[in-house]
């Protein structure tokens, strides 16, 4: 029932990680607002003959522009005030100690704090990370304390301008970020339908986009009205993902069906964006192909209709006057309860920050590694008097991450992006002699791209940011020497970052068994709930979806961990090919479970009696054998050696027994789609159990 797949090579996984990217979470209007403010500052400085002064102000605005989070206004304003004050203070201190040995310990302290509290939340990380970047940049040119104070004031001015601009645009940009997360999910669903290759990878991307959208809504602190609208749309998108996954896995979609789903999703995309529907047609006038007795396809068509209705009403205000009515409508906790939870979470985050700074904390090893690498890079710069040596330190800051694979991938992308920035922006400036009008035009182009690409592919980010920084800091050198130096310094910084990780590593492969066990356990719990409903037992759609989301989150954690373990030179605690096989089996089980869940959802909606359309005894036996195989797989994962057991799995035994008793033409259930789902579920359990024996 299972085949032995060829193990994926280390370099193939690394190349895939380098090529991969993710949709930007920042909208173009927001990126243009933040980036063009930097360009306007530089343009005004050039017009009044104070380009150097304006460039320093622009650095403060550039740093604050990278703080982008869809959070409540009060939380954002506090973060912007903190980041503005910290970056100005660090700019003052860094410029004052530049060129002295005091710069190394100062940067090491900042690096340790940044690495330690990186898991405390996006705003906490941005506050310290921007301070560290500012400190590195302003150690470039030694000066006196008076000039350092002036530089700090200029950075504070730029930060304040960006902060005020951000608070003015806060409401629109928070909504734009949330809408963007919905659009990203729709885009991933459309790509899942369009492709017939790497379907598993596109399933993963769609699930990841859904999880990110959920996290953004949870953190946004929306009003009850808007929160209900976003959660209603997300719920329909979630069910659409479930139905589409079921349709692709259980059927052989025709091109006509694919075109209808794609056109409908594009119409939904346009409605969310408030744009005219593309191709001159909407899902309201499109006719679904092949209507008939095909239950799987009909469920997709019906769900797409619900999604279109929800998307059409997305920008309308609900005719509900009170928050209590909204809470009852959305089956949500009271607003008082939500506010209490937010305050408690804020207190917990503040308390956790001090805990994270202590030795022995989860981020202690990464923080120490980053601090030592930054200190070593700064020491090399001072000992050998390396011109533009700050770029070595900045590369270390950008590349070193908590895990080896991300550090290696970021190093490769950093080199690619920086090389492109040097060749494009550096060459243009060297050839033209750095005219100020050209520098302003380059900032106009690259600063918004930096804001736009910050959360996307890191090579693009390095290219845009490197070009912007090159203009703001290094444009005064008409010779070509900084171009070569920047490239060499980037290579040296990437080498230091990777070496620092190799000297004191924390390998992802050492925790694979625990992640695999969690993935199996959550999948088993989800499937048990679905099979219990199929057997006529108590069934709750909300509880089942919560269990499905838990299984999804476990898979989203385990799959990158296995890829990271393949890339790492360290031998993982279990065989990575077997781990990939286990996750493949679990993913197949998830697709089968989704099919049964869709069937139960339709029965619940139609008020059908659970158990009328299925053999209750068969559903019970499937649950018993499925549990036996996944429990056995968890036991095999916990063992530190290969199993010698060559007996058939319990699922394989059940399939063989059914064929013997009922004949090869008999199906487990009268309903064809559910029968196919049960067969796929047993095949997935068999594949998972066999793969676990080699873990």
Secondary structure as GFF3:
##gff-version 3
##sequence-region A 1 695
A	DSSP	alpha_helix	10	19	.	.	.	ID=ss1
A	DSSP	alpha_helix	28	47	.	.	.	ID=ss2
A	DSSP	alpha_helix	51	65	.	.	.	ID=ss3
A	DSSP	alpha_helix	73	97	.	.	.	ID=ss4
A	DSSP	alpha_helix	102	116	.	.	.	ID=ss5
A	DSSP	alpha_helix	122	137	.	.	.	ID=ss6
A	DSSP	alpha_helix	145	168	.	.	.	ID=ss7
A	DSSP	alpha_helix	170	194	.	.	.	ID=ss8
A	DSSP	alpha_helix	199	220	.	.	.	ID=ss9
A	DSSP	alpha_helix	224	250	.	.	.	ID=ss10
A	DSSP	alpha_helix	255	273	.	.	.	ID=ss11
A	DSSP	three_ten_helix	278	280	.	.	.	ID=ss12
A	DSSP	alpha_helix	295	312	.	.	.	ID=ss13
A	DSSP	alpha_helix	323	330	.	.	.	ID=ss14
A	DSSP	alpha_helix	335	357	.	.	.	ID=ss15
A	DSSP	alpha_helix	364	383	.	.	.	ID=ss16
A	DSSP	alpha_helix	390	399	.	.	.	ID=ss17
A	DSSP	alpha_helix	404	421	.	.	.	ID=ss18
A	DSSP	pi_helix	422	426	.	.	.	ID=ss19
A	DSSP	alpha_helix	427	432	.	.	.	ID=ss20
A	DSSP	alpha_helix	436	453	.	.	.	ID=ss21
A	DSSP	alpha_helix	458	474	.	.	.	ID=ss22
A	DSSP	alpha_helix	481	503	.	.	.	ID=ss23
A	DSSP	three_ten_helix	508	511	.	.	.	ID=ss24
A	DSSP	alpha_helix	512	534	.	.	.	ID=ss25
A	DSSP	alpha_helix	541	567	.	.	.	ID=ss26
A	DSSP	alpha_helix	576	605	.	.	.	ID=ss27
A	DSSP	alpha_helix	616	638	.	.	.	ID=ss28
A	DSSP	alpha_helix	650	662	.	.	.	ID=ss29
A	DSSP	alpha_helix	672	692	.	.	.	ID=ss30
###
